[in-house]
């Protein structure tokens, strides 16, 4: 039986925590920084959790998750 391949696009964007939740970076922190406030950019640096309804779909893309 062949091994299941990891979807590399998902592996680069998400990480599974020790508790089994899925972490993701916040959107909107890549370009156009001058227009965004310092406070907003500071918030964007932090990670966020994926909603529970989407966790199962993302874990399916990563066989080790």
C-alpha positions as protocol buffer text, in pm:
chain_id: "A"
residue {
  index: 1
  type: UNK
  ca { x: 0 y: 0 z: 0 }
}
residue {
  index: 2
  type: UNK
  ca { x: 156 y: 339 z: -92 }
}
residue {
  index: 3
  type: UNK
  ca { x: 200 y: 616 z: 162 }
}
residue {
  index: 4
  type: UNK
  ca { x: -44 y: 906 z: 162 }
}
residue {
  index: 5
  type: UNK
  ca { x: 123 y: 1225 z: 42 }
}
residue {
  index: 6
  type: UNK
  ca { x: 106 y: 1548 z: 238 }
}
residue {
  index: 7
  type: UNK
  ca { x: -52 y: 1840 z: 56 }
}
residue {
  index: 8
  type: UNK
  ca { x: 244 y: 2078 z: 65 }
}
residue {
  index: 9
  type: UNK
  ca { x: 29 y: 2390 z: 28 }
}
residue {
  index: 10
  type: UNK
  ca { x: -158 y: 2298 z: 348 }
}
residue {
  index: 11
  type: UNK
  ca { x: 161 y: 2199 z: 533 }
}
residue {
  index: 12
  type: UNK
  ca { x: 309 y: 2544 z: 468 }
}
residue {
  index: 13
  type: UNK
  ca { x: 0 y: 2726 z: 597 }
}
residue {
  index: 14
  type: UNK
  ca { x: -115 y: 2520 z: 896 }
}
residue {
  index: 15
  type: UNK
  ca { x: 32 y: 2349 z: 1200 }
}
residue {
  index: 16
  type: UNK
  ca { x: -135 y: 2100 z: 1432 }
}
residue {
  index: 17
  type: UNK
  ca { x: -89 y: 2175 z: 1803 }
}
residue {
  index: 18
  type: UNK
  ca { x: -25 y: 1918 z: 2073 }
}
residue {
  index: 19
  type: UNK
  ca { x: -391 y: 1931 z: 2170 }
}
residue {
  index: 20
  type: UNK
  ca { x: -494 y: 1855 z: 1811 }
}
residue {
  index: 21
  type: UNK
  ca { x: -617 y: 2202 z: 1720 }
}
residue {
  index: 22
  type: UNK
  ca { x: -505 y: 2362 z: 1393 }
}
residue {
  index: 23
  type: UNK
  ca { x: -311 y: 2691 z: 1397 }
}
residue {
  index: 24
  type: UNK
  ca { x: -302 y: 2935 z: 1108 }
}
residue {
  index: 25
  type: UNK
  ca { x: -144 y: 3274 z: 1044 }
}
residue {
  index: 26
  type: UNK
  ca { x: -373 y: 3576 z: 1025 }
}
residue {
  index: 27
  type: UNK
  ca { x: -456 y: 3714 z: 682 }
}
residue {
  index: 28
  type: UNK
  ca { x: -350 y: 4054 z: 552 }
}
residue {
  index: 29
  type: UNK
  ca { x: 5 y: 4085 z: 683 }
}
residue {
  index: 30
  type: UNK
  ca { x: 205 y: 4055 z: 363 }
}
residue {
  index: 31
  type: UNK
  ca { x: 198 y: 4386 z: 177 }
}
residue {
  index: 32
  type: UNK
  ca { x: 58 y: 4740 z: 195 }
}
residue {
  index: 33
  type: UNK
  ca { x: 203 y: 4797 z: 541 }
}
residue {
  index: 34
  type: UNK
  ca { x: 211 y: 5177 z: 522 }
}
residue {
  index: 35
  type: UNK
  ca { x: -169 y: 5199 z: 516 }
}
residue {
  index: 36
  type: UNK
  ca { x: -212 y: 4974 z: 819 }
}
residue {
  index: 37
  type: UNK
  ca { x: -177 y: 5104 z: 1173 }
}
residue {
  index: 38
  type: UNK
  ca { x: 102 y: 4977 z: 1401 }
}
residue {
  index: 39
  type: UNK
  ca { x: -162 y: 4832 z: 1631 }
}
residue {
  index: 40
  type: UNK
  ca { x: -319 y: 4638 z: 1345 }
}
residue {
  index: 41
  type: UNK
  ca { x: 18 y: 4503 z: 1226 }
}
residue {
  index: 42
  type: UNK
  ca { x: 101 y: 4392 z: 1580 }
}
residue {
  index: 43
  type: UNK
  ca { x: -225 y: 4194 z: 1594 }
}
residue {
  index: 44
  type: UNK
  ca { x: -151 y: 4033 z: 1256 }
}
residue {
  index: 45
  type: UNK
  ca { x: 179 y: 3893 z: 1385 }
}
residue {
  index: 46
  type: UNK
  ca { x: -2 y: 3660 z: 1621 }
}
residue {
  index: 47
  type: UNK
  ca { x: -132 y: 3319 z: 1514 }
}
residue {
  index: 48
  type: UNK
  ca { x: -497 y: 3227 z: 1512 }
}
residue {
  index: 49
  type: UNK
  ca { x: -686 y: 2900 z: 1542 }
}
residue {
  index: 50
  type: UNK
  ca { x: -885 y: 2744 z: 1260 }
}
residue {
  index: 51
  type: UNK
  ca { x: -1257 y: 2718 z: 1328 }
}
residue {
  index: 52
  type: UNK
  ca { x: -1369 y: 2379 z: 1457 }
}
residue {
  index: 53
  type: UNK
  ca { x: -1588 y: 2310 z: 1155 }
}
residue {
  index: 54
  type: UNK
  ca { x: -1286 y: 2338 z: 921 }
}
residue {
  index: 55
  type: UNK
  ca { x: -1036 y: 2143 z: 1133 }
}
residue {
  index: 56
  type: UNK
  ca { x: -1133 y: 1802 z: 999 }
}
residue {
  index: 57
  type: UNK
  ca { x: -1094 y: 1917 z: 637 }
}
residue {
  index: 58
  type: UNK
  ca { x: -747 y: 2057 z: 698 }
}
residue {
  index: 59
  type: UNK
  ca { x: -628 y: 1755 z: 895 }
}
residue {
  index: 60
  type: UNK
  ca { x: -732 y: 1537 z: 603 }
}
residue {
  index: 61
  type: UNK
  ca { x: -479 y: 1725 z: 386 }
}
residue {
  index: 62
  type: UNK
  ca { x: -202 y: 1648 z: 635 }
}
residue {
  index: 63
  type: UNK
  ca { x: -178 y: 1275 z: 712 }
}
residue {
  index: 64
  type: UNK
  ca { x: 35 y: 1330 z: 1024 }
}
residue {
  index: 65
  type: UNK
  ca { x: -223 y: 1566 z: 1180 }
}
